[in-house]
Amino acid sequence: MTGTLLSFGHGYTARVLSRALAPQGWRIIGTSRNPDQLEAIRASGAEPLLWPGEEPLLDGVTHLLISTAPDATGDPVLAALGEQIAARAAQFRWVGYLSTTAVYGDHGGAWVDETTPLSPLAARGRWRVMAEQQWQAIPGLPVHIFRLAGIYGPGRGPFSKLGKGGIRRIIKPGQVFSRIHVEDIAQVLAASMARPNPGSVYNVCDDEPVPPQDVIAYAAELQGLPLPPAVDFDKADLTPMARSFYSENKRVRNDRIKDELGVQLKYPNYRVGLEALQAESGD
């Protein structure tokens, strides 16, 4: 299966997907609002498009991927192109919206799945719920929602933070986070594109939610670095954004991507993922 994918906000995750799809014969058009990113988009196998600016052409597009972040007014793609997309709903074979597990809010460390009621605490989670609903409300559009956990991969994650120095292990008893390697996000998206199920919602995370300090400690161990100092959460000097992440504590189930899409995670936990990143770096 091939087609033409128009990818809005063609950033870190979308570029990994396009590097997998382009060799199969896909035509991929990737947008960015930053002119400095256009060459990186081209290097991923996609045709770069400066947007907002140049008008995206929907003629011949079979698949849409939306990675752009919403704000208090909703989704920027729909704000600009919603009427055109709605008028062409039957044209698209698959539409993927990248959301976040922040839509679930805080569950005190309990497990959540795709049927859990949405109760976001932070503004970013409320905006994502609004954007999800905006996309789902378009009649006849084959929308698939992907709620992503914390993303890591080459150039993004604890190794890059350790390299910058000054990293600490923030300790908040009972706190856990779910995460996902960027290559596993790409394979989930590709599996969904091959097996569309309009209206579906998928949690995209690995098998093992863990305290964030465990991930940092293992990364330091792999690199032969001293264990970063531990700092109590209540005493940590964190930005409001960083502190808001710790206000939500949950374990996210990923059964649906396995049962419905047949996905076998390449990196089912952070240890496998970090070991692979370490091997790839050659250090």
C-alpha positions in Angstrom: 0.0 0.0 0.0 1.2 3.5 -0.9 -0.3 6.9 -1.3 0.2 10.6 -0.7 0.7 11.7 2.9 0.3 15.3 3.8 2.0 15.7 7.2 1.3 18.9 9.1 4.0 19.9 11.6 6.5 17.4 10.1 8.8 17.2 13.1 10.7 14.6 15.1 8.1 11.8 15.0 6.8 12.4 11.5 10.3 12.4 10.1 10.9 9.0 11.4 7.7 7.8 9.8 8.6 9.4 6.5 12.0 7.7 6.5 10.2 4.4 6.7 7.5 5.2 4.1 9.5 7.0 1.4 11.5 3.9 0.3 8.2 2.0 -0.2 7.1 4.5 -2.8 5.0 6.9 -0.8 4.8 10.6 -1.7 5.1 12.6 1.5 4.6 16.4 1.9 5.8 17.8 5.2 5.0 21.2 6.5 6.9 23.5 8.9 6.5 27.1 10.0 10.3 27.3 10.4 12.3 27.8 7.2 15.3 26.4 8.9 13.6 23.0 9.1 12.9 22.6 5.5 16.2 20.8 4.6 15.7 18.4 7.5 12.2 17.6 6.1 13.7 17.0 2.7 16.3 14.7 4.2 13.6 12.6 5.8 12.2 11.8 2.3 9.4 14.3 2.3 8.8 17.4 0.1 9.1 20.4 2.4 6.3 23.0 2.5 6.5 26.3 4.5 3.2 26.6 6.2 1.6 28.9 7.2 2.8 30.6 4.0 2.5 28.3 1.0 -0.9 26.9 0.5 -1.1 23.1 1.0 -2.8 21.5 -2.0 -5.2 18.7 -1.1 -5.6 17.3 -4.6 -4.4 13.7 -4.7 -3.8 13.5 -0.9 -4.9 10.1 0.5 -3.6 10.4 4.0 -3.3 13.2 6.6 -1.1 13.3 9.7 -1.5 16.1 12.2 1.4 16.7 14.6 0.7 20.4 15.2 0.0 21.6 18.7 -3.3 23.2 19.5 -3.9 26.3 21.6 -6.8 27.7 23.6 -8.7 28.2 20.3 -8.3 24.7 19.1 -6.4 22.9 16.3 -4.5 25.3 13.9 -4.9 23.0 10.8 -8.7 23.0 11.2 -8.7 26.7 11.8 -7.0 27.3 8.5 -8.2 24.4 6.4 -11.2 22.8 8.2 -13.8 23.6 5.6 -11.6 22.2 2.7 -10.8 19.0 4.7 -14.5 18.5 5.6 -15.6 19.0 2.0 -13.1 16.4 0.9 -13.7 13.9 3.8 -14.5 11.0 1.4 -11.2 11.6 -0.4 -9.0 10.5 2.5 -8.3 6.9 3.3 -6.7 7.7 6.7 -6.3 10.7 9.0 -4.0 10.4 12.0 -4.1 12.9 14.9 -1.2 12.9 17.4 -2.5 13.6 20.8 -1.1 13.0 24.3 -1.8 10.8 27.3 -2.1 14.1 29.3 -5.8 14.0 28.3 -6.4 11.5 31.1 -5.2 13.7 33.8 -4.2 12.4 37.2 -5.1 8.9 38.4 -2.8 8.5 41.4 -0.6 6.0 39.7 -3.6 3.7 38.6 -3.9 2.2 35.2 -5.8 3.9 32.4 -6.8 2.8 28.9 -8.6 4.3 25.9 -12.0 3.9 27.6 -11.0 6.0 30.7 -12.9 9.2 30.9 -10.9 12.3 29.9 -10.1 14.6 32.8 -7.0 16.7 32.0 -5.5 19.0 34.6 -3.1 21.0 32.5 -4.0 23.4 29.8 -2.1 21.4 27.2 -4.3 18.4 28.0 -7.5 20.4 27.8 -6.5 21.8 24.4 -5.7 18.3 23.1 -9.2 17.1 24.2 -10.7 20.0 22.3 -8.6 19.3 19.2 -9.5 15.6 19.3 -13.1 16.4 19.5 -12.8 18.9 16.6 -11.3 16.3 14.3 -13.8 13.6 15.4 -16.7 15.9 14.7 -16.1 16.1 10.9 -18.7 13.8 9.3 -17.2 11.0 7.2 -13.6 11.8 8.0 -11.6 8.6 8.8 -9.9 9.9 11.9 -7.6 7.9 14.1 -6.4 9.4 17.5 -3.0 8.4 18.9 -2.3 9.4 22.5 1.4 9.5 22.9 3.4 9.0 26.1 6.7 10.8 26.6 8.8 10.5 23.5 12.5 9.6 23.4 14.9 8.4 20.8 18.1 9.5 19.0 19.0 13.0 20.1 16.1 13.2 22.6 16.1 11.7 26.0 18.3 11.2 29.1 21.5 10.8 27.1 21.2 14.3 25.6 20.3 15.7 29.0 23.3 14.0 30.7 25.6 15.4 28.0 24.5 18.9 28.9 25.3 18.4 32.6 23.4 19.6 35.6 20.8 16.9 35.4 19.2 15.8 38.6 17.0 12.9 39.7 13.7 14.5 40.9 12.2 12.3 43.5 8.4 12.3 44.1 7.3 9.2 45.9 4.9 7.0 43.9 5.3 9.1 40.7 5.6 7.1 37.4 5.6 8.1 33.7 4.9 6.2 30.6 7.2 6.7 27.6 7.6 5.5 24.0 10.6 5.2 21.6 10.0 7.3 18.4 10.5 4.3 16.2 7.7 2.5 17.9 5.4 5.4 17.3 6.3 5.2 13.6 5.5 1.5 13.4 2.2 2.0 15.2 1.2 4.8 12.7 2.3 2.6 9.7 0.3 -0.4 11.1 -2.8 1.8 11.4 -2.4 3.2 7.9 -2.2 -0.4 6.6 -5.3 -1.4 8.6 -7.6 1.7 8.9 -10.3 1.6 11.5 -11.9 5.1 11.5 -12.9 6.3 14.9 -10.2 4.3 16.7 -8.2 5.7 19.6 -4.9 4.2 20.5 -2.5 4.7 23.5 1.0 4.7 22.2 3.4 3.8 25.1 5.7 1.0 26.1 5.0 -1.8 28.6 6.6 -0.4 31.7 5.7 2.9 33.4 8.5 3.7 35.8 9.7 6.6 38.0 11.7 9.1 36.0 14.7 8.9 38.3 15.1 5.2 37.3 15.5 6.1 33.7 18.1 8.8 34.4 20.0 6.5 36.7 20.2 3.7 34.1 21.3 6.1 31.4 24.1 7.3 33.6 25.1 3.7 34.3 25.2 2.9 30.6 27.5 5.9 29.9 29.7 5.2 32.9 28.8 8.5 34.6 28.3 9.2 38.3 24.7 8.8 39.5 23.1 12.3 39.2 22.2 13.8 42.6 18.7 13.2 44.0 16.5 16.2 44.7 13.1 16.1 46.5 10.3 17.2 44.3 9.0 19.8 46.8 12.5 21.4 47.0 13.3 21.2 43.2 13.6 24.4 41.2 11.4 23.4 38.3 9.8 25.5 35.6 6.0 25.7 35.8 5.8 23.4 32.7 8.1 20.8 34.3 6.2 20.9 37.6 2.9 20.5 35.8 4.1 17.1 34.4 4.4 15.8 37.9 0.9 16.8 38.8 -0.4 13.8 36.6 0.5 10.3 37.8 -0.8 7.3 35.9 0.1 4.0 34.2 -1.0 3.8 30.6 -2.1 0.5 29.0 -1.1 -0.3 25.4 -3.0 -3.5 24.8 -5.0 -2.0 21.9 -2.0 -1.3 19.6 -1.0 -5.0 20.0 -4.4 -6.6 19.8 -5.9 -4.5 17.0 -2.8 -3.5 15.0 -0.6 -6.5 15.7 2.3 -4.3 16.8 5.2 -5.9 18.6 7.2 -3.1 20.2 10.9 -2.9 19.3 11.5 -1.2 22.6 9.1 -2.6 25.2 10.8 -0.8 28.1 13.2 2.0 28.7 16.2 -0.4 29.4 15.9 -2.0 25.9 15.5 1.5 24.4 18.4 3.1 26.1 20.7 0.1 25.4 19.9 0.4 21.7 20.5 4.2 21.7 23.9 3.6 23.5 24.8 0.9 20.9 23.8 3.2 18.0 25.9 6.1 19.4 29.0 3.9 19.4 30.1 5.1 22.8 
